[in-house]
Amino acid sequence: MIILGISAFEHDSAACLLESGQLVAAAQQERFSRIKHDGAFPSDAIEFCLSQAGATIRDVDWVGFAGVKRSDIYKKALHIIKNVPRSLSMRCCTEEKVCVFKVPATAKAQLRMLPGYRAKARLKFQLVPYHICHAYGSFMPSPHDKAAILVADGDLGWMTTLLAGGRGADVQTFKQMFFPMSLGAFYSTMTSYHGFKPIADDQRVMALSLEGSDHYYPEFKRMLRLSADGEFKLDLSFFNHQYGKPHRYTDKLRLAFGESRPPASEITQRHKDIARGFQLRLEDAIVHAARYLHTVTGSKAICLGGSVANNSLACGRILEQTPFEQVFVQPAAGQAGAAIGAAFYIHNNALDNRRNFALKSTSLGPEFNREEIASLLNQSKLQYKEVENPEMQAASLLAKGKTVGWFQGRMEFGDGGLGNRSVLADPRVAESRKTVGAQIEDAEPYPLFAASILAEKASEFFASAKPSPFASSFIRVLRDKVDSIPAVVLPDGTARLHTVDSETNALYHGLITEFEKLTGVPVILIAPLKSKDGPVVRSPQDALRAFYTAGLDNLVIGNFVLSKSP
């Protein structure tokens, strides 16, 4: 049984493939098109997933498509009519200019254009609502047989928040919240206010909050109020998203916080303080919903989905301030990950199959063999050396203070490179953060790096040693270890924890082990390997481009080592 999952036409389109319930491949379209957050139909990603399974589109039994159901489109239309003329700027098309009513038909037409499609084949195609996709995409690949499920997203559909519980292959809904009450819209509004691009730059606001005070926090408490049973309510007089206005905020918000920040302008302490107030209130809402879910489910674990789940600070606060002992966040919790949810919904709900898969690694994308890499290097007439143990070579370079581009194995699925498409640096040197930030980011460098640590050594450096293979939470660094790894410790004393075990990534685990032998520290600073303003690299060509444009000192690609200095 082959099931194809697809998310398309908005942003971060992606595809995945389940074979007999096993997730064998997943990739975002942006990695192929090189257009960051590409929302086009993911033809390239689909073809890769099919090739990984040795299949063509004619071998696919079912297609699960993440989208908006027709009844929700009608609810949005009624909302527009009720709020005319203020709502006339609300769009009736997707970001890719496809009429919302024609999205399923357009997706089917695109599938028919794939190589191997039979002209008279009847494609089993099911549209799955976004929030259902996020629920299934977070719980079904998790290692938990029982867990609470919290989905918080934007406003693509009518539902914006889903509080549920999962047991076995079943998902039970407890509460739903609807447009225009949306934590995702709240998030995007403040991203826009800070002069950044919503969705693409949401994490920049989270990063800014680490340098701010809680001066504006009381105002945000009035803007977003918490209700009984895990619910929340926005004061819509501050917002414009409910009318589809280009400016997501009203004059009332400007009066409360001052004028918004023009893009690329100076970031002041006021902007950081506003970001801090927002971040604290967002965390309040997430913790509030999580506490309710613990009450109704009694579970020890919680699974998070939707774009708001990408806020790692909020995920860390769940561990600190709720009874939950484990937090699972799908590595592509936003729009891209909806493709995985659509596929698992077909497998576990529509076809009533039991669960037989748990996601342990994000290495679900393409990989390249020695011959392909060597051929490219030779054609490019680049100087390189081939080594037997690339992990030892990389560890030696890092110990000498060099930055290393690390390209190995299969590309990861999700927003950040976690040991296969990565930039690595020495965490013992505080300046490493600034150096890597300047190399891989644009003119406004607020990247949130992760601290890769040997899983077996996590308890020696962090307050929580629970596995964190997808770097989804910020965990407090033990006080006596802060000075040992200053480059990865944030102003609040936490670090984005990424635990690495030898079972899921033996080569990267070996690199950190070698680094520990040389330095006594089992931690590496890690960031995504990418060109400035571009998506994470996919191919050796992309890696070379990033190496020569991002300012890295070295590139270790397969068993080949390239250096910019003798």
Disulfide bonds with the S-S distance in Angstrom:
none
